[in-house]
Amino acid sequence: MAADIKTLSSSPQPPARKPLGEIFVEQGLLTEVSVQRLVAHAKCKGIRVGELLEVIGLITPEELAEALAVQYRCRKIADFAKYSYPAPVLRLIPLEQAVKNTIFPLKLDDGRLGLAVADPTTESLFEEISSQHNVKLVLYVSTRTEINRAIARHYLGQAIVQPAAKTILLVEDDMLVREMVARILNKQGYTVETAVDGMDAFSKIFSMKPKLVITDKVMPKLGGYEFLFAIKNIPEFRYMPVILMTAAATPDEEKEALEKGFFDFVLKPVKEIGLLTRVQRAFQSSESLYGKTA
């Protein structure tokens, strides 16, 4: 089945955009007072208002996509992963670029490239794509989930499934360590998927959507730090706890791991009590932020 996307057309330079908060007020989703408070809080935290609203659950991803479509005068698109897309169109946006920026190429028509985006504010990225391929971009706003579903299906050949309540992605290149840690976690009722290195984990994370990642520090292809950096650049996984496994850690190395964004670390050889304590702490931290998933 081919994607049924209307003929793409360019539009003149739009007038000044409405603030996102004003759109939410007009739609009856927020009050002016709450918007003012949220804007101040977002500035304090150094994040965008839309991202803050999603994290704290005041609006749904669909409502945010609708508001962004209004703000940027784009069309909104949904449920497009079920269609087929020609390989030459997919090659215009490499997997790493699609994942990092949550974008998906929809259709190339007479020098115009339809692009599904979760964040239409990244103008420098769009200028780079347009210049590189000598095309004009036509943006379609969608949710991160919809775009990641399309990426998983058409780039990775996988389907996104609803994850179990306590799923863990274990990334370890040593088979004996990998199997031992998986057994410990399985005994406690956790659902564990394993990966042999960071690249393998990167390809599985979209279909599995784990609640926690445990990764070795040194691995071929993509090490623990590189893997952390890759997934923290994906908004959908930015706040997911990641635990580092390492054979040795000086106080300076421990400090660096935490500063880089690891939730905690586990020393090798792995001890059952220490591992389970840290895993439990990670799930408790997630539950305190987003509520219980079980």
Secondary structure, DSSP 4 states (H G I P E B T S, - for coil): -B---PPP---PPP-PPPPHHHHHHHTTSS-HHHHHHHHHHHHHHTS-HHHHHHHHTSS-HHHHHHHHHHHTT-EE--S-TTSB--HHHHHTS-HHHHHHHTEEEEEEETTEEEEEES-TT-HHHHHHHHHHHT-EEEEEE--HHHHHHHHHHHTS-----PPPTTEEEEE-S-HHHHHHHHHHHHHTT-EEEEESSHHHHHHHHHHH--SEEEEESS-SSS-HHHHHHHHHTSGGGTTS-EEEEES---HHHHHHHHHHT-SEEEESSPPHHHHHHHHHHHHHHHHHHH----
